[in-house]
Every structure is written in C-alpha cells, then in structure tokens.
C-alpha cells in the first residue's frame, strides 16, 4: 500500500467556511485525513517557546555551513524573543532564526532583533477611541455587515451601532 503524506495548516474554521460556501467541501475532505489542533505560540508556555527556539537554532545551523559558530542568544535578546507573541506562530519563529543566522555573526543582542520584537507596541494606539473603532469594525465583519446582529452581540441598540459606524466612516 502506498501513502502520500499531505501537510496543510490554517487558522481558519474550514467547516464554517465550507458551510458558507467559501471553501469547497471536496477539498476540505481531501485535506482533513487527520486533524490536529495546536495552540498558537502565544498560548504556550515560555519553556515550550524556548525549546522550539533552541531546536531551530540547532537544526538551521547546518544550512549555514560557512559559519564557525551557532547562534548565541544574549539573555536580554532571549527575554525579548520569549516575550513576543508571534502572530505568525512557529513559521515566524523559524524565520526569525533564519534571519538571525543570516545577519548575525554569532552573538545575538537586542540590536540584532527586528523592531517588532524590540518594540512590539511601536505602531499601536492605546487610545480608547481607537480600540473601540477596531472592535466595532471587527464585530461588523464577524457578523458579515449585519447591523442588527452586530448590535445585539455588542449589547447596544441598532441606532447606536449605526452612529458608531458613521463616526468611523464605514457607512
């Protein structure tokens, strides 16, 4: 018997997308031979992230054969890496290690880390109005621009929700 191993990953709810005719059922069943749900890195402990980081440092090293040493993370750089939430999950962590191998000689300091890790809130607004706008727009999108359902989910009146959409330039 011959088996072909297929790998695919997504953070989307493919069952819901298939029910909404936004993803093909036949493709879903072709891909869903064995489903495995893994928590994102931000929900895992720092020890697990550290283990993955060390795994990538060790496993990627042979690809950079001309190097004399493997990467050496300085404690302050490692602390920032372990504190980052990795929205791109394991692929983002792996790409970070490849980038560090590419641009660092051996010691990795905070100066060698990307800005998004060094200063993860640089482009974030902490204004309450901005947070409200982001949430209103997200709820509006989740409920597929159905004003009544979105307003009910937020526990506000339909007119209040419409006012907020107008305020944020959506309507």
C-alpha positions in Angstrom: 0.0 0.0 0.0 1.3 3.5 -0.9 0.5 6.6 1.2 1.1 10.2 0.3 1.6 12.4 3.2 0.0 15.8 2.8 0.6 18.7 5.1 -1.6 21.8 5.3 -2.2 24.3 8.1 -4.7 27.1 8.6 -6.1 29.2 11.4 -9.4 29.4 9.6 -12.6 27.4 10.5 -12.8 25.4 7.3 -16.0 23.7 8.4 -17.7 27.1 8.8 -16.2 28.4 5.6 -17.5 25.3 3.8 -21.0 25.7 5.2 -20.9 29.3 4.0 -19.8 28.1 0.5 -16.5 30.0 0.9 -14.4 26.8 0.9 -15.0 23.7 -1.2 -16.3 20.6 0.8 -14.4 18.2 -1.5 -11.1 20.0 -0.8 -11.9 20.0 2.9 -12.4 16.2 3.0 -9.3 15.7 0.9 -7.2 17.6 3.4 -8.8 16.5 6.6 -7.4 13.0 6.8 -6.1 13.6 10.3 -6.9 16.9 12.1 -4.6 18.2 14.7 -5.4 21.4 16.6 -2.3 23.1 18.1 -2.5 26.1 20.3 -0.7 29.2 18.9 2.7 30.1 20.4 1.2 33.0 22.4 -0.9 30.4 24.4 2.1 28.1 25.1 4.5 28.5 28.0 7.8 30.3 27.6 9.6 26.9 28.2 8.0 25.4 25.1 8.9 28.5 23.0 12.4 28.4 24.4 12.6 24.7 23.4 11.4 25.5 19.9 13.8 28.4 19.6 16.7 26.1 20.6 15.5 23.5 18.2 15.5 25.9 15.3 19.0 27.3 16.3 20.4 23.8 16.3 18.5 22.5 13.2 19.1 25.5 11.0 22.8 25.7 11.7 23.9 23.1 9.1 22.3 25.2 6.4 24.8 27.9 7.1 27.9 25.7 6.6 30.4 28.6 6.3 29.7 29.8 9.9 32.1 29.0 12.6 29.6 29.1 15.5 26.0 28.6 16.1 23.9 31.5 17.3 24.4 32.6 20.9 21.4 34.5 22.3 22.4 37.1 24.8 20.0 36.9 27.8 18.3 40.3 27.1 17.7 39.2 23.5 16.3 35.9 24.5 14.0 37.6 27.0 12.5 39.8 24.3 12.1 36.9 22.0 10.3 34.8 24.6 8.1 37.7 25.5 7.0 38.3 21.9 3.5 36.9 20.9 4.5 35.5 17.4 1.3 36.2 15.4 2.9 34.2 12.6 3.3 31.2 15.0 6.0 28.6 14.5 6.8 29.8 11.0 7.5 33.3 12.2 9.8 31.9 14.9 11.7 29.7 12.4 12.0 32.7 10.0 13.4 34.8 12.9 16.1 32.3 13.5 17.0 32.1 9.8 17.2 35.9 9.7 19.4 35.9 12.7 21.8 33.4 11.1 21.8 35.5 8.0 22.6 38.8 9.6 24.5 38.0 12.9 28.0 36.6 13.3 27.3 34.6 16.5 26.2 36.7 19.4 22.6 37.9 19.1 21.9 41.1 21.0 18.7 43.2 21.2 20.1 45.4 18.5 20.0 42.4 16.1 16.3 41.8 16.7 13.6 43.1 14.4 11.8 46.3 15.5 8.5 44.3 16.0 10.2 42.3 18.7 12.3 45.1 20.2 9.4 47.4 20.4 6.2 45.4 19.8 3.9 48.3 20.6 5.6 50.9 18.4 2.7 51.1 15.9 -0.1 50.5 18.4 -2.5 53.1 19.7 -3.6 53.0 23.3 -6.4 55.5 22.8 -9.8 54.1 23.9 -11.5 55.5 20.8 -9.1 53.6 18.5 -9.7 50.4 20.5 -13.5 50.9 20.2 -13.2 51.6 16.4 -11.1 48.4 15.9 -13.6 46.4 17.9 -16.7 47.8 16.2 -15.2 47.1 12.8 -14.2 43.6 13.8 -17.7 42.8 15.1 -19.2 44.3 12.0 -17.0 42.0 9.9 -17.7 38.9 12.0 -21.4 39.3 11.5 -20.9 39.9 7.8 -22.1 43.5 8.0 -25.4 42.6 9.5 -26.1 45.7 11.7 -28.8 44.1 13.8 -26.7 41.0 14.7 -23.6 43.0 15.4 -25.5 45.5 17.6 -27.1 42.6 19.6 -23.7 41.0 20.0 -22.3 44.2 21.4 -25.4 44.6 23.6 -26.2 48.1 22.1 -29.1 49.4 20.1 -29.2 49.2 16.4 -29.1 53.1 16.2 -26.1 53.3 18.5 -24.3 50.8 16.3 -25.2 52.8 13.2 -23.9 56.0 14.8 -20.6 54.3 15.6 -20.3 53.1 12.0 -21.0 56.6 10.8 -18.5 58.0 13.3 -15.8 55.7 12.0 -16.6 56.4 8.3 -17.9 52.9 7.5 -21.3 54.0 6.2 
